[in-house]
């Protein structure tokens, strides 16, 4: 048999010893072929087993199949849910031909025949088969066909499809035997790649959880950790969009607290109802929800259109001790592999552990808050017992000095100093009142703190930090009901700047004077276009009118080139609490 025969006869048995018995038997069955074809088959069988990345294994299998049976075109279809193809990897088509064909096959016609009946199928003319219903208009002509199933542990994983035997020939018995042998080797390689992928991903999830727990327990707040949670999930599962939705205090709506990837801007900051949203459906179900095509998913009936170009998606609730902390949403571009149960199983555990870490971090912050409140009590006592008494005594001394001063200008200055001391005492008393407000709920926090938090929360969407100026007895003279409106108006105004103004700077002032509260938000953006939607501004004006106040919006000319710039002034009357 010459040199080729020696390579097959001497080298092959030693290399075949490492293969499973069924595969060795299949190779023995095709030994009657030419030495060169046997050598090529053996090399193909061994080569597909060298890869460990599943995507590369699948690509390598179909490329080897095309070469072995001398076909012009080949493809590997992975069977998903509903007996359709979840993945389709073609070989032999140019990118332009694939673009012209459009959407890849889903498993109908001849391809579906092999799915329904997983046995080898060989045809001289595709169009003669009763299940054939033709090709798309831009599809290249195909006549001869050979298909074989790929099994992984007695389960059909997918199918190998070969068409157009070169030279206009038909596929023969030897081609079918060779391809069946390769399919058996492919099943072994796919199982190995899956096991490797599972072990690798388990290690990645463990490392991701360790980093998240360490960050939370070392003092990082949720705004710093949310990108970590989403980022790790995106990287491990190779997704194109990742987002994390947190339930509102009442639990009726969810807010997308962080989104990254494709079209992240369309998701960041969105407030979605529990009913009619994909994340809400996952929250209600309490388990991962998988969508094969999120753009057309019937569970999504609310919110603006934002899924264009996206296909497979999964939403996973983050549950800790029966308490839902949020929902992790991941999506891939249309045409990419759908999510499988094997992927979502570790994802659910990851989300649960992240939620538990968030809960523990919240308890740690509560303990720190209690310590802080105790310190505030001590500071408040010191301010009252030391600072106010000294200021009051100084004021009394100045007043008693007035009778010894004859010069009018000097008397006026002394009286002004006494008034300044009285105002300072009022401000310190307001500060003491805020320090002693132990209730940490949002409706009981001082308006100064709540306004500062609202500005800080807007920094991420704005891309810069607005300046903030506060003046007057804000915590003592503003009733809690009015304070709620102020915080809502401030948040909406800064959100409008982030979405529409394209500004690089903004100023916020909150002033309480002469029984009136005035909130001013200015920016140096492009200004308000005449045709811009005004529903949001009308809502802010309605809030002011409800409280007996008013709102104005005017151009400032502080934008680029002296044009644009907007100032919103929201003012309402207040009576001291």
Secondary structure as UniProt FT lines:
FT   HELIX           2..6
FT   HELIX           7..11
FT   HELIX           12..16
FT   TURN            17..18
FT   HELIX           21..29
FT   TURN            30..32
FT   HELIX           35..48
FT   TURN            49..50
FT   HELIX           54..68
FT   TURN            69..70
FT   STRAND          71..79
FT   HELIX           81..83
FT   STRAND          85..91
FT   HELIX           95..101
FT   HELIX           109..116
FT   STRAND          121..123
FT   HELIX           126..128
FT   TURN            130..131
FT   TURN            137..138
FT   STRAND          145..152
FT   TURN            153..154
FT   STRAND          155..165
FT   HELIX           166..168
FT   HELIX           173..217
FT   TURN            218..219
FT   HELIX           222..237
FT   STRAND          241..247
FT   TURN            249..250
FT   STRAND          253..261
FT   TURN            262..263
FT   HELIX           264..266
FT   TURN            267..269
FT   STRAND          271..273
FT   TURN            275..276
FT   HELIX           278..285
FT   STRAND          289..291
FT   HELIX           294..296
FT   TURN            298..299
FT   TURN            308..309
FT   STRAND          310..320
FT   TURN            321..322
FT   STRAND          323..333
FT   TURN            334..335
FT   HELIX           341..382
FT   HELIX           383..388
FT   HELIX           389..401
FT   HELIX           402..404
FT   HELIX           408..435
FT   TURN            442..444
FT   HELIX           447..462
FT   STRAND          467..471
FT   HELIX           474..477
FT   HELIX           480..496
FT   HELIX           497..501
FT   STRAND          506..513
FT   TURN            514..515
FT   STRAND          516..523
FT   TURN            530..531
FT   HELIX           535..546
FT   TURN            547..548
FT   STRAND          550..555
FT   HELIX           560..562
FT   STRAND          566..573
//
